[in-house]
Amino acid sequence: KDSFTKELIYGGMSQNTITISYREFSDNTARPAFTQELKYDFSQSEPIGFRGARFQVVKATNTGLVYNVIKPLD
């Protein structure tokens, strides 16, 4: 059976900029055309939004992210 998944991967924070990667997989294989690196200014972007999803960042460091999901990915 074909499977399709989407994921957001936290890449860290540098100078108030949060880096997140978005990837789509089809049959457990990453689809290169559907990989995107996102950057958000932590000091100005509340909540963070992408593809219909909304996240409220509670705490961000270079090694971890604490957040609340307001709305999941479409």
N, C-alpha and C positions, 0 to 999 in steps of 0.2 A: 504494500500500500504506500502511495506517495505521502511524504510528510513535508510540512512547511512550518518553519519557526522563525521568530524574530527575536533579537536580543540587543540589549544596551550594555556596554562594558565600560566601567569607570576606568579612566586612564590616569587620573591624578589631578593635582592642582598646582599651578605656578603663577605667582603674582596676581592673585584673585581671579585667574581663569581656570575654569573646570573643563577638562577634556573627557568626552564620552564618545565611544565608537558605536555605530549602529550597524548590525549585520543581519542579513537574511540567509537562511539555509533552505535548500530543497533536497530532500532525500539525504540529509546529514552532510551535504556538501555546501560550502560557502559559495555564494553567488557574487563574484567580484564586482559586477556592475551594481550590486545592491549593498555595497559597503561604503559607509560615510563616516568621516571624523567630524565631530561637533565640538564647538568651543563656546562656552558661556561665561560672561563676566559675572562672577559670584556676587560682586558688590551691587549689581544693578538688575540682574535677571531673577526675579521672584514672581511667580513660580517659573520653573524651567519647563519649556514645552517643545515637543517634537512629534510629528505624525499623530496628532490628536492626544498624545499623552501629556499629563501635567504632573510635575513633581515639586514638592516643597523641600528644599535642602535645609536640613537642621544643622549639620556640621560637615565640613569638607577639609581634608588634609591631603597630603601627597600620597598617603597610603590607604586612605579609607573615606567612605562617604556614608553619612547617616541621612536618610530622607524618608518622606512620607509620600505615598502614591495617592494623588488626587484623582487621576484618571489613567487607566492603563493604555498601552499602545493600541491603536485601531487595528 
